């Protein structure tokens, strides 16, 4: 191989690494957004369970008159 060929390979590799880096940055941003959204869902579900728990807190089992 000549020096020119090696330089061309090095440039191609550098360009490929730059493109791969951009891809990984985009993937990292997407995963961060998903994690943030997931946290919001967790918070919403926790509030829903608190509401259900409050509603059930005053629940009493009905009794049948004359029952055992």
Backbone bond lengths (Angstrom), bond angles and torsions (degrees), N, CA, C in turn:
res aa  C-N    CA-C-N  psi(-1)  N-CA   C-N-CA  omega(-1)  CA-C   N-CA-C  phi
1 X - - - 1.456 - - 1.523 108.90 -
2 X 1.296 112.57 146.17 1.458 117.59 178.41 1.523 108.87 -92.65
3 X 1.301 114.09 167.20 1.461 119.94 178.16 1.524 110.28 -62.20
4 X 1.334 117.04 -36.57 1.467 120.42 179.32 1.534 110.82 -63.49
5 X 1.308 116.89 -41.68 1.459 121.20 179.64 1.525 110.37 -64.64
6 X 1.310 116.82 -42.18 1.461 120.49 178.27 1.523 111.44 -64.83
7 X 1.331 116.25 -38.65 1.463 119.57 177.38 1.528 110.66 -64.98
8 X 1.323 117.57 -38.67 1.459 121.24 178.84 1.534 110.45 -65.59
9 X 1.331 115.64 -42.05 1.467 119.78 177.68 1.522 110.27 -63.01
10 X 1.331 116.30 -42.27 1.466 120.47 179.81 1.528 110.59 -62.69
11 X 1.339 116.51 -41.64 1.463 119.98 178.93 1.521 110.32 -65.39
12 X 1.325 117.95 -43.64 1.470 121.18 178.38 1.527 110.74 -60.50
13 X 1.310 116.03 -43.49 1.459 120.54 179.90 1.526 110.43 -63.71
14 X 1.318 116.45 -42.77 1.460 120.66 178.86 1.528 110.27 -61.83
15 X 1.329 117.30 -43.61 1.466 121.11 178.48 1.529 111.06 -63.83
16 X 1.331 115.78 -41.91 1.465 119.76 178.74 1.523 111.30 -63.49
17 X 1.315 117.45 -40.81 1.463 121.57 179.37 1.526 110.58 -66.27
18 X 1.331 116.94 -37.02 1.461 120.44 177.90 1.534 109.83 -64.81
19 X 1.333 116.78 -43.70 1.461 120.76 178.70 1.528 111.17 -64.67
20 X 1.314 116.63 -41.68 1.463 120.55 178.16 1.526 110.56 -63.19
21 X 1.322 117.14 -40.70 1.459 121.51 178.70 1.534 110.60 -61.18
22 X 1.333 116.73 -41.63 1.457 120.32 178.45 1.531 109.92 -63.44
23 X 1.315 116.27 -40.06 1.463 120.67 177.85 1.530 110.56 -61.77
24 X 1.322 117.20 -46.77 1.470 120.76 -178.69 1.520 111.41 -66.05
25 X 1.334 117.37 -35.11 1.463 119.58 177.37 1.525 110.27 -64.94
26 X 1.333 116.42 -41.86 1.461 120.20 177.62 1.522 111.22 -63.61
27 X 1.322 116.30 -40.74 1.464 120.93 178.60 1.525 110.56 -64.08
28 X 1.318 116.70 -42.12 1.472 120.78 179.54 1.527 110.55 -63.78
29 X 1.327 117.42 -41.15 1.470 120.48 178.00 1.526 110.73 -63.19
30 X 1.326 116.18 -43.17 1.459 120.19 179.37 1.526 110.79 -61.77
31 X 1.314 117.54 -44.90 1.465 120.72 179.80 1.524 111.52 -64.68
32 X 1.316 117.06 -36.00 1.465 120.93 176.98 1.525 109.96 -64.99
33 X 1.333 116.59 -43.82 1.469 120.18 178.01 1.526 111.23 -61.77
34 X 1.324 116.60 -42.27 1.465 120.53 178.95 1.527 110.37 -62.61
35 X 1.332 116.56 -43.35 1.470 120.41 179.69 1.528 110.91 -62.83
36 X 1.335 116.71 -40.91 1.467 120.04 178.44 1.525 110.93 -63.53
37 X 1.335 116.20 -43.91 1.466 119.83 178.17 1.516 110.79 -62.86
38 X 1.325 116.43 -39.60 1.462 121.20 -178.93 1.526 110.20 -63.05
39 X 1.344 116.00 -39.87 1.467 119.61 177.63 1.523 110.44 -60.75
40 X 1.326 116.65 -40.40 1.458 120.47 178.63 1.515 111.63 -62.82
41 X 1.323 116.78 -41.16 1.470 121.11 178.17 1.520 109.80 -64.29
42 X 1.332 116.41 -43.37 1.471 119.69 178.17 1.525 110.83 -58.10
43 X 1.323 116.85 -44.09 1.462 120.67 179.70 1.527 111.11 -63.59
44 X 1.338 115.95 -43.02 1.463 119.83 179.55 1.526 111.34 -62.85
45 X 1.313 116.17 -42.25 1.464 119.84 -179.83 1.526 111.02 -67.25
46 X 1.320 117.61 -37.52 1.467 120.75 177.92 1.525 110.09 -62.19
47 X 1.334 117.05 -40.48 1.466 120.50 178.25 1.526 110.49 -65.37
48 X 1.340 115.93 -39.40 1.466 119.51 179.09 1.529 110.53 -63.21
49 X 1.317 117.64 -41.09 1.457 120.77 178.35 1.523 111.07 -66.40
50 X 1.325 117.18 -36.92 1.465 119.75 176.48 1.524 110.63 -61.72
51 X 1.329 116.18 -41.36 1.465 120.85 179.01 1.523 110.40 -64.17
52 X 1.313 116.73 -45.98 1.470 120.84 178.80 1.525 109.97 -62.02
53 X 1.321 116.62 -43.16 1.463 120.51 178.84 1.516 111.51 -61.14
54 X 1.320 117.00 -40.62 1.466 120.54 177.87 1.515 111.51 -64.76
55 X 1.335 115.74 -41.35 1.467 119.70 178.68 1.523 111.21 -64.42
56 X 1.308 116.92 -39.70 1.457 120.84 -178.03 1.525 112.34 -78.67
57 X 1.334 116.71 -17.35 1.464 120.41 -178.34 1.520 112.62 -60.68
58 X 1.324 117.68 -31.15 1.452 120.65 -178.67 1.522 112.48 -97.31
59 X 1.315 116.88 7.98 1.470 120.58 -177.30 1.521 110.69 -75.04
60 X 1.300 115.74 133.74 1.473 120.97 173.69 1.523 107.75 -123.22
61 X 1.298 114.54 146.60 1.457 120.11 179.95 1.509 108.66 -74.31
62 X 1.315 117.02 125.74 1.468 118.13 179.49 1.532 111.24 -68.47
63 X 1.301 115.10 147.30 1.468 119.67 178.57 1.531 108.91 -115.21
64 X 1.279 113.22 152.09 1.464 119.08 178.98 1.527 107.50 -100.46
65 X 1.311 115.74 126.67 1.476 119.52 -179.45 1.523 109.43 -60.82
66 X 1.308 115.85 130.17 1.445 122.26 179.58 1.514 112.54 80.27
67 X 1.319 116.80 4.05 1.466 120.28 179.49 1.507 111.11 -79.22
68 X 1.283 115.24 170.12 1.470 120.75 -178.68 1.484 112.03 -77.78
